[in-house]
Amino acid sequence: MKILIAGAGEVGYHLAKLFSYESHDIMLIDVNEERLSYADKNLDIQTIEGDATSPKLLTDANAHSADLVIAATSNQSININVCIFAKQLGSKRTVARVRSQELISKKLKINLKDLGIDEVISPEFLAADEIKLLLNQSGFTDTFEFDEGALRMIGVTLRTQAAFVGKTVKEAAEVYPGIHFVPIAIQRHGTQYTVIPRGDTQFKRGDQVYFVTDDEGVEELYNLTGADKRIIKNVMILGGSNIGKMLARELAECKYNVKLIERNEKKAFEIADEISDILVIHEDGRNVGLLEDENISKMDAFISVTGNSETNIMSSLIAKTKKVKKTIALVENMDYFQLSHNMGIDSFVNKKLIAANDIFRFIRKGNLVSMTKLNNMNAELLEFKVKKSSMVCNHKISDIDFPRTSVVGGVIRDGKGEIALGDFVVKEGDRLVVCCLPKSIKRVEILFS
């Protein structure tokens, strides 16, 4: 695919990096020469220096033949204009990064597609939504919902007391009479090796395991994995960033007790005026004494979303020493994901990765509905809608030639999720959730084409 990316900041660069790994034709545009020089040296892409809202520059960048244009600068107005101009020039699909919640609201009365904007994404909104999901499933380290919760992906680190430890996948499945979950990926403790589990794969203490489950399976996984089911009511948020503000508003609407700490006086007062149902504290949250004065030890969850990853990590570690049940830190450096579980912080969130997951579905083939990359693992979770012409249609799962480095996690039929075993017959309109290692993605895509 020919992909044009406007903006070489953190989101744009990360997208260019991921797309270039898959041998797509990437053109990166930015006004900052230094950013482009860094991208040019480190990635196999083309770059153009200049204003992406210039129709002439877009023409020079061959926007007319682009399969996908992504406007990912930090300026919402620029991104909207880039998409409008690119679409007018002939680009097939356009995606704009936005900050305004109004533009991603389903209640928006303006038809953005009529303007030339096919999709809008907000990394901040997506990150806030991810954190909210993590609070709802507080005993787990990672989570993702398919079709509004019909199926869920859940990540958990196996402890010594987990009923799974020492058992094979087949043995673990026999613990409960009904099958409401299936393991889809395992990373062994202390390694970076991702395993797609089979029946004879053994669970070990310290494994980071991802499952696909329906509603009934969530409760079973709490019992079997040794994860603590925690009731989250009192939440402290460090940082009044866009993510912090969005999250505070949504949690307040869901009747959580929220304290937000922001060291910038003007921003703190603005948030207090906008969101009346939370307590806003104008202080420096890096001050341990302040956190103690604000009863951090009585918080059920501590969420650090300042603009500094190191501050977020250190403050979350402090919260953990004060026996806070759930700690979540926003980080920008992908390498930190390797350390999250060793550090003791429950969950790391990276808005670049979340935004990339949301955009990646536009380049995947086979009628892809949604996808997510598993944190700290070399695997993707893909949701395909089955067409009448798909090779999988009207076949048992056991008869379909899925690569051994892939596994079917579940199926959504008529809005209801269920775990699909080998004798399940796939029908037109079904949505299949499949976990794949990178080397098997293209073969899986063909099956759903």
RODO-2510 file (C-alpha; in nm, 4 decimals, decimal comma):
residues 449
     n   res          X          Y          Z
     1     m     0,0000     0,0000     0,0000
     2     k     0,1023     0,3602    -0,0590
     3     i     0,0627     0,5446     0,2719
     4     l     0,1085     0,9169     0,3304
     5     i     0,1639     1,0347     0,6904
     6     a     0,1496     1,4030     0,7847
     7     g     0,3339     1,4711     1,1102
     8     a     0,6617     1,3136     1,2238
     9     g     0,5860     1,3499     1,5949
    10     e     0,5500     1,0604     1,8368
    11     v     0,2350     0,9142     1,6771
    12     g     0,3320     0,9755     1,3136
    13     y     0,6848     0,8410     1,3550
    14     h     0,5630     0,5311     1,5364
    15     l     0,3084     0,4589     1,2622
    16     a     0,5733     0,5080     0,9935
    17     k     0,7985     0,2670     1,1804
    18     l     0,5333    -0,0047     1,2098
    19     f     0,4138     0,0319     0,8502
    20     s     0,7692     0,0266     0,7121
    21     y     0,8325    -0,3074     0,8839
    22     e     0,5577    -0,4516     0,6639
    23     s     0,7169    -0,3182     0,3449
    24     h     0,4549    -0,0564     0,2645
    25     d     0,5446     0,2486     0,0550
    26     i     0,5603     0,5251     0,3191
    27     m     0,5888     0,9013     0,2675
    28     l     0,6345     1,1119     0,5843
    29     i     0,5711     1,4894     0,5769
    30     d     0,6693     1,7445     0,8414
    31     v     0,7846     2,1049     0,8705
    32     n     1,0573     2,0030     1,1168
    33     e     1,3795     1,9168     0,9347
    34     e     1,5355     1,7535     1,2417
    35     r     1,2450     1,5126     1,2886
    36     l     1,2515     1,4131     0,9231
    37     s     1,6279     1,3645     0,9289
    38     y     1,5952     1,1264     1,2248
    39     a     1,3167     0,9323     1,0516
    40     d     1,5129     0,9186     0,7268
    41     k     1,8169     0,7717     0,9031
    42     n     1,6273     0,5134     1,1048
    43     l     1,3454     0,4013     0,8754
    44     d     1,3152     0,2746     0,5197
    45     i     1,0765     0,5499     0,4100
    46     q     1,0614     0,8641     0,1976
    47     t     1,0326     1,2110     0,3549
    48     i     0,9217     1,5558     0,2402
    49     e     0,9841     1,8749     0,4360
    50     g     0,7027     2,1290     0,4218
    51     d     0,3470     2,2224     0,5098
    52     a     0,1170     1,9208     0,4620
    53     t    -0,1832     2,1518     0,4134
    54     s    -0,0294     2,2779     0,0892
    55     p    -0,2151     2,1270    -0,2093
    56     k     0,1041     2,1605    -0,4149
    57     l     0,3079     1,9662    -0,1607
    58     l     0,0393     1,6972    -0,1399
    59     t     0,0424     1,6765    -0,5189
    60     d     0,4230     1,6411    -0,5160
    61     a     0,3834     1,3647    -0,2566
    62     n     0,1452     1,1833    -0,4956
    63     a    -0,1535     1,2067    -0,2647
    64     h    -0,3745     1,1394    -0,5674
    65     s    -0,2513     0,7785    -0,5753
    66     a    -0,2310     0,7199    -0,1997
    67     d    -0,4240     0,4247    -0,0583
    68     l    -0,4235     0,5826     0,2868
    69     v    -0,3495     0,9332     0,4167
    70     i    -0,3004     0,9734     0,7921
    71     a    -0,2869     1,3255     0,9339
    72     a    -0,1218     1,2780     1,2741
    73     t     0,0222     1,6177     1,3676
    74     s    -0,0491     1,7633     1,7124
    75     n    -0,2717     2,0286     1,5519
    76     q    -0,6311     1,9183     1,4955
    77     s    -0,7085     2,1912     1,2382
    78     i    -0,4071     2,0978     1,0268
    79     n    -0,5068     1,7302     1,0329
    80     i    -0,8620     1,8069     0,9207
    81     n    -0,7406     2,0269     0,6337
    82     v    -0,4825     1,7691     0,5209
    83     c    -0,7534     1,5034     0,4939
    84     i    -0,9939     1,7333     0,3096
    85     f    -0,7301     1,8366     0,0543
    86     a    -0,5929     1,4820     0,0116
    87     k    -0,9406     1,3449    -0,0533
    88     q    -1,0095     1,6160    -0,3108
    89     l    -0,6845     1,5188    -0,4840
    90     g    -0,7932     1,1551    -0,5072
    91     s    -0,6681     0,9731    -0,1963
    92     k    -0,8669     0,6541    -0,1345
    93     r    -0,8956     0,6766     0,2459
    94     t    -0,8136     0,9477     0,4987
    95     v    -0,7688     0,9388     0,8777
    96     a    -0,7402     1,2500     1,0962
    97     r    -0,6010     1,2671     1,4476
    98     v    -0,8219     1,4921     1,6623
    99     r    -0,8296     1,6151     2,0209
   100     s    -1,1910     1,7300     2,0465
   101     q    -1,4260     1,4780     2,2048
   102     e    -1,7035     1,6439     2,0061
   103     l    -1,5545     1,5176     1,6789
   104     i    -1,5440     1,1560     1,7941
   105     s    -1,8898     1,1673     1,9476
   106     k    -2,1615     0,9563     1,7867
   107     k    -2,3924     1,2536     1,8372
   108     l    -2,1982     1,4700     1,5908
   109     k    -2,4446     1,6069     1,3350
   110     i    -2,1792     1,6913     1,0760
   111     n    -2,1003     1,4118     0,8294
   112     l    -1,7212     1,4153     0,8221
   113     k    -1,7121     1,1797     0,5239
   114     d    -1,8871     1,4430     0,3160
   115     l    -1,5926     1,6712     0,3936
   116     g    -1,3386     1,4066     0,2928
   117     i    -1,2502     1,2593     0,6331
   118     d    -1,3160     0,8844     0,6417
   119     e    -1,2106     0,8242     1,0025
   120     v    -1,1073     1,0260     1,3078
   121     i    -0,8928     0,8961     1,5936
   122     s    -0,7936     1,0477     1,9244
   123     p    -0,4937     0,8778     2,0919
   124     e    -0,5872     1,0571     2,4127
   125     f    -0,9471     0,9358     2,4029
   126     l    -0,8367     0,5810     2,3158
   127     a    -0,5862     0,5822     2,6035
   128     a    -0,8503     0,7084     2,8491
   129     d    -1,0881     0,4369     2,7281
   130     e    -0,8199     0,1714     2,7735
   131     i    -0,7528     0,2854     3,1309
   132     k    -1,1234     0,2745     3,2075
   133     l    -1,1380    -0,0856     3,0818
   134     l    -0,8396    -0,1745     3,2991
   135     l    -1,0211    -0,0367     3,6035
   136     n    -1,3318    -0,2406     3,5197
   137     q    -1,1202    -0,5578     3,5017
   138     s    -0,8903    -0,4510     3,7836
   139     g    -0,7317    -0,7897     3,8507
   140     f    -0,5864    -0,8128     3,5003
   141     t    -0,2894    -0,6367     3,3384
   142     d    -0,4382    -0,5810     2,9935
   143     t    -0,7809    -0,5911     2,8313
   144     f    -0,9561    -0,5308     2,4982
   145     e    -1,3230    -0,5618     2,3996
   146     f    -1,4694    -0,6952     2,0757
   147     d    -1,8184    -0,5866     1,9676
   148     e    -1,8917    -0,3936     2,2888
   149     g    -1,7846    -0,6775     2,5171
   150     a    -1,9331    -0,9789     2,3346
   151     l    -1,5812    -1,1201     2,3634
   152     r    -1,2912    -0,9888     2,5705
   153     m    -0,9177    -1,0232     2,5521
   154     i    -0,7617    -1,0384     2,8989
   155     g    -0,3951    -1,0455     2,9995
   156     v    -0,2729    -1,1762     3,3348
   157     t     0,0522    -1,2801     3,5016
   158     l     0,0234    -1,6271     3,6538
   159     r     0,1107    -1,6448     4,0235
   160     t     0,2186    -1,9479     4,2241
   161     q    -0,1344    -1,9990     4,3580
   162     a    -0,2892    -2,0002     4,0094
   163     a    -0,4729    -2,3265     3,9411
   164     f    -0,3213    -2,3240     3,5888
   165     v     0,0428    -2,3468     3,6993
   166     g     0,1960    -2,6818     3,6133
   167     k    -0,1006    -2,7893     3,3989
   168     t    -0,1193    -2,8152     3,0226
   169     v    -0,3813    -2,6209     2,8248
   170     k    -0,5835    -2,9417     2,7855
   171     e    -0,5684    -3,0188     3,1588
   172     a    -0,6645    -2,6626     3,2524
   173     a    -0,9667    -2,6751     3,0212
   174     e    -1,0979    -2,9772     3,2133
   175     v    -1,1163    -2,7863     3,5446
   176     y    -1,4546    -2,6409     3,4438
   177     p    -1,7193    -2,8437     3,2562
   178     g    -1,8060    -2,5629     3,0120
   179     i    -1,5543    -2,3813     2,7917
   180     h    -1,5832    -2,0040     2,8352
   181     f    -1,2252    -1,8959     2,7626
   182     v    -0,9231    -1,9985     2,5579
   183     p    -0,5517    -1,9043     2,5929
   184     i    -0,4217    -1,7346     2,2790
   185     a    -0,0650    -1,6266     2,3629
   186     i     0,1981    -1,6847     2,6313
   187     q     0,5221    -1,5074     2,7108
   188     r     0,7546    -1,6975     2,9418
   189     h     0,8850    -1,5092     3,2440
   190     g     1,2204    -1,3437     3,1725
   191     t     1,2001    -1,3938     2,7948
   192     q     1,0677    -1,2064     2,4926
   193     y     0,9511    -1,5229     2,3189
   194     t     0,5807    -1,5416     2,2287
   195     v     0,4155    -1,8854     2,2287
   196     i     0,0843    -1,9639     2,0561
   197     p    -0,0412    -2,2336     2,2959
   198     r    -0,1493    -2,5826     2,1919
   199     g    -0,3143    -2,8566     2,3978
   200     d     0,0174    -2,9844     2,5352
   201     t     0,1581    -2,6378     2,6196
   202     q     0,2252    -2,6136     2,9938
   203     f     0,1496    -2,3038     3,2008
   204     k     0,4346    -2,1909     3,4284
   205     r     0,4621    -1,9494     3,7207
   206     g     0,5346    -1,5959     3,6019
   207     d     0,3921    -1,6521     3,2522
   208     q     0,2186    -1,3521     3,0982
   209     v    -0,0888    -1,5146     2,9428
   210     y    -0,3553    -1,3668     2,7172
   211     f    -0,7028    -1,5206     2,6989
   212     v    -1,0134    -1,4601     2,4898
   213     t    -1,3249    -1,5035     2,7037
   214     d    -1,6989    -1,4484     2,7108
   215     d    -1,8806    -1,2960     3,0112
   216     e    -1,8970    -1,6233     3,2056
   217     g    -1,5282    -1,6901     3,1527
   218     v    -1,4168    -1,3684     3,3258
   219     e    -1,5222    -1,4971     3,6684
   220     e    -1,3622    -1,8357     3,6010
   221     l    -1,0340    -1,6706     3,5032
   222     y    -1,0267    -1,4748     3,8280
   223     n    -1,0520    -1,8036     4,0177
   224     l    -0,8128    -2,0053     3,8026
   225     t    -0,5341    -1,7509     3,7534
   226     g    -0,5141    -1,6282     4,1125
   227     a    -0,5866    -1,2695     4,0039
   228     d    -0,7319    -1,0497     4,2764
   229     k    -1,0824    -0,9264     4,2011
   230     r    -1,0692    -0,5733     4,3329
   231     i    -1,3525    -0,3287     4,3755
   232     i    -1,2346     0,0102     4,2514
   233     k    -1,4129     0,3134     4,3925
   234     n    -1,1540     0,5715     4,5018
   235     v    -0,9224     0,6849     4,2229
   236     m    -0,6318     0,9312     4,2238
   237     i    -0,5168     1,0734     3,8892
   238     l    -0,1818     1,2467     3,8578
   239     g    -0,1741     1,4905     3,5665
   240     g    -0,4375     1,7144     3,4125
   241     s    -0,3406     1,6296     3,0549
   242     n    -0,6107     1,5682     2,7947
   243     i    -0,6054     1,2021     2,8957
   244     g    -0,6299     1,2879     3,2652
   245     k    -0,9169     1,5287     3,2056
   246     m    -1,1128     1,2900     2,9800
   247     l    -1,0617     1,0052     3,2239
   248     a    -1,1635     1,2129     3,5262
   249     r    -1,4852     1,3221     3,3524
   250     e    -1,5794     0,9675     3,2484
   251     l    -1,5008     0,8175     3,5889
   252     a    -1,7008     1,0891     3,7665
   253     e    -1,9977     1,0107     3,5405
   254     c    -1,9639     0,6450     3,6467
   255     k    -1,9780     0,7530     4,0151
   256     y    -1,6125     0,6930     4,1030
   257     n    -1,4629     0,9166     4,3741
   258     v    -1,1902     1,1017     4,1844
   259     k    -0,8998     1,3157     4,3032
   260     l    -0,6931     1,4829     4,0313
   261     i    -0,3547     1,6428     4,1043
   262     e    -0,2216     1,9058     3,8625
   263     r     0,0772     2,1306     3,9325
   264     n    -0,0113     2,3966     3,6726
   265     e    -0,2369     2,6448     3,8528
   266     k    -0,4257     2,7687     3,5475
   267     k    -0,4942     2,4174     3,4211
   268     a    -0,5990     2,2985     3,7667
   269     f    -0,8606     2,5762     3,7989
   270     e    -0,9874     2,5147     3,4444
   271     i    -1,0415     2,1443     3,5165
   272     a    -1,2132     2,2241     3,8475
   273     d    -1,4521     2,4586     3,6646
   274     e    -1,5234     2,2040     3,3868
   275     i    -1,5717     1,8961     3,6071
   276     s    -1,7555     1,9796     3,9264
   277     d    -1,7885     1,6207     4,0522
   278     i    -1,4171     1,5657     4,1216
   279     l    -1,1651     1,7094     4,3677
   280     v    -0,8845     1,8975     4,1910
   281     i    -0,5636     1,9611     4,3871
   282     h    -0,3159     2,2232     4,2686
   283     e     0,0126     2,0706     4,3829
   284     d     0,3210     1,8894     4,2547
   285     g     0,2271     1,5211     4,2597
   286     r     0,5926     1,4158     4,2693
   287     n     0,5963     1,5209     4,6349
   288     v     0,5671     1,2029     4,8425
   289     g     0,4534     1,3999     5,1457
   290     l     0,1656     1,5485     4,9454
   291     l     0,0524     1,2040     4,8296
   292     e     0,0524     1,0855     5,1890
   293     d    -0,1416     1,3942     5,3005
   294     e    -0,4008     1,3181     5,0331
   295     n    -0,4444     0,9664     5,1724
   296     i    -0,2920     0,7788     4,8798
   297     s    -0,2919     0,4616     5,0929
   298     k    -0,6738     0,4727     5,0925
   299     m    -0,6968     0,4862     4,7134
   300     d    -0,8125     0,1792     4,5215
   301     a    -0,6351     0,2937     4,2055
   302     f    -0,3563     0,5372     4,1151
   303     i    -0,3274     0,6530     3,7541
   304     s    -0,0329     0,8666     3,6440
   305     v    -0,0789     1,0398     3,3074
   306     t     0,1570     1,3380     3,3153
   307     g     0,3596     1,4215     3,0050
   308     n     0,6714     1,2630     3,1594
   309     s     0,7049     0,8827     3,1506
   310     e     0,9635     0,8723     3,4281
   311     t     0,7386     1,0762     3,6583
   312     n     0,4505     0,8409     3,5817
   313     i     0,6597     0,5339     3,6587
   314     m     0,8143     0,6688     3,9802
   315     s     0,4853     0,7998     4,1181
   316     s     0,3148     0,4672     4,0413
   317     l     0,5926     0,2822     4,2224
   318     i     0,5410     0,5097     4,5232
   319     a     0,1678     0,4330     4,5093
   320     k     0,2483     0,0621     4,5044
   321     t     0,4583     0,0958     4,8213
   322     k     0,1531     0,2571     4,9848
   323     k    -0,0493    -0,0599     4,9098
   324     v    -0,2646     0,0911     4,6329
   325     k    -0,4496    -0,2002     4,4680
   326     k    -0,4198    -0,0935     4,1041
   327     t    -0,1477     0,1221     3,9482
   328     i    -0,1497     0,2391     3,5855
   329     a     0,1218     0,4508     3,4228
   330     l     0,1194     0,6273     3,0859
   331     v     0,4549     0,5705     2,9107
   332     e     0,5914     0,6854     2,5764
   333     n     0,8971     0,4601     2,5520
   334     m     0,7966     0,1196     2,4143
   335     d     1,0989    -0,0397     2,5835
   336     y     0,9376     0,0222     2,9227
   337     f     0,6781    -0,2442     2,8434
   338     q     0,9562    -0,5008     2,8836
   339     l     0,9964    -0,3900     3,2462
   340     s     0,6384    -0,3318     3,3591
   341     h     0,5772    -0,6621     3,5383
   342     n     0,9280    -0,6775     3,6879
   343     m     0,8798    -0,3265     3,8274
   344     g     0,5581    -0,4165     4,0048
   345     i     0,3360    -0,1631     3,8266
   346     d     0,0114    -0,3319     3,7241
   347     s    -0,0369    -0,1807     3,3783
   348     f     0,1425     0,0444     3,1326
   349     v    -0,0514     0,2356     2,8666
   350     n     0,1055     0,3762     2,5503
   351     k    -0,1110     0,6025     2,3351
   352     k     0,1121     0,5539     2,0286
   353     l     0,0555     0,1805     2,0398
   354     i    -0,3184     0,2195     2,0967
   355     a    -0,3493     0,4655     1,8055
   356     a    -0,1456     0,2343     1,5829
   357     n    -0,3754    -0,0574     1,6703
   358     d    -0,6760     0,1492     1,5680
   359     i    -0,5223     0,2576     1,2384
   360     f    -0,3629    -0,0776     1,1506
   361     r    -0,7008    -0,2279     1,0599
   362     f    -0,7087    -0,0002     0,7531
   363     i    -0,4102    -0,1813     0,5990
   364     r    -0,5085    -0,5353     0,6914
   365     k    -0,6923    -0,7420     0,4312
   366     g    -0,9731    -0,9952     0,4626
   367     n    -1,2637    -0,7798     0,5831
   368     l    -1,0938    -0,6881     0,9110
   369     v    -1,3246    -0,5302     1,1704
   370     s    -1,0812    -0,4560     1,4538
   371     m    -0,7371    -0,5473     1,5810
   372     t    -0,4982    -0,5014     1,8690
   373     k    -0,1315    -0,5758     1,9204
   374     l    -0,0632    -0,7632     2,2424
   375     n     0,1441    -0,5493     2,4790
   376     n     0,5061    -0,6629     2,5006
   377     m     0,4354    -0,9571     2,2693
   378     n     0,5117    -1,0290     1,9082
   379     a     0,1508    -1,1103     1,8192
   380     e    -0,1669    -0,9491     1,6875
   381     l    -0,5304    -1,0190     1,7676
   382     l    -0,7522    -0,9752     1,4609
   383     e    -1,1317    -0,9741     1,4255
   384     f    -1,2537    -1,0756     1,0795
   385     k    -1,6074    -1,0669     0,9422
   386     v    -1,6795    -1,3801     0,7385
   387     k    -1,8043    -1,3226     0,3844
   388     k    -1,9877    -1,5773     0,1730
   389     s    -1,6827    -1,5972    -0,0520
   390     s    -1,4360    -1,6447     0,2367
   391     m    -1,2453    -1,9735     0,2362
   392     v    -1,3497    -2,0369     0,5978
   393     c    -1,7245    -2,0046     0,5313
   394     n    -1,9326    -2,3204     0,5952
   395     h    -1,6324    -2,5171     0,7244
   396     k    -1,5504    -2,6639     1,0638
   397     i    -1,2630    -2,4839     1,2359
   398     s    -1,0720    -2,8142     1,2561
   399     d    -1,0940    -2,8464     0,8753
   400     i    -0,9626    -2,4957     0,8037
   401     d    -0,5937    -2,4671     0,7191
   402     f    -0,4949    -2,2207     0,9920
   403     p    -0,1162    -2,1841     1,0398
   404     r     0,0190    -2,3421     1,3605
   405     t     0,1370    -1,9955     1,4664
   406     s    -0,2247    -1,8781     1,4855
   407     v    -0,5251    -1,9734     1,6960
   408     v    -0,8990    -1,8967     1,6866
   409     g    -0,9912    -1,7249     2,0118
   410     g    -1,3662    -1,7051     1,9673
   411     v    -1,6569    -1,6131     1,7437
   412     i    -1,9312    -1,3508     1,7620
   413     r    -2,2593    -1,4634     1,6052
   414     d    -2,5688    -1,2413     1,6103
   415     g    -2,4038    -1,0194     1,8735
   416     k    -2,3284    -1,3077     2,1129
   417     g    -1,9742    -1,4221     2,1839
   418     e    -1,8770    -1,7836     2,2268
   419     i    -1,5602    -1,9904     2,2420
   420     a    -1,5328    -2,1853     1,9169
   421     l    -1,3805    -2,5357     1,9310
   422     g    -1,2749    -2,7581     1,6412
   423     d    -1,6232    -2,8814     1,5497
   424     f    -1,7688    -2,5277     1,5268
   425     v    -1,8990    -2,4545     1,1734
   426     v    -1,8203    -2,1022     1,0540
   427     k    -2,1106    -1,9195     0,8851
   428     e    -2,1449    -1,6057     0,6745
   429     g    -2,1667    -1,2966     0,8946
   430     d    -1,9741    -1,4538     1,1842
   431     r    -1,6932    -1,2492     1,3383
   432     l    -1,3901    -1,4615     1,4173
   433     v    -1,1194    -1,3440     1,6593
   434     v    -0,7798    -1,4876     1,5598
   435     c    -0,4416    -1,4457     1,7308
   436     c    -0,1402    -1,4597     1,4960
   437     l     0,2338    -1,4279     1,5037
   438     p     0,3547    -1,1835     1,2343
   439     k     0,4755    -1,4584     1,0003
   440     s     0,1265    -1,6099     0,9744
   441     i    -0,0807    -1,2910     0,9299
   442     k    -0,0797    -1,2922     0,5497
   443     r    -0,1909    -1,6583     0,5343
   444     v    -0,4743    -1,5863     0,7796
   445     e    -0,5835    -1,2771     0,5830
   446     i    -0,6157    -1,4890     0,2688
   447     l    -0,8542    -1,7256     0,4467
   448     f    -1,0962    -1,4359     0,5066
   449     s    -1,0541    -1,2568     0,1710
***
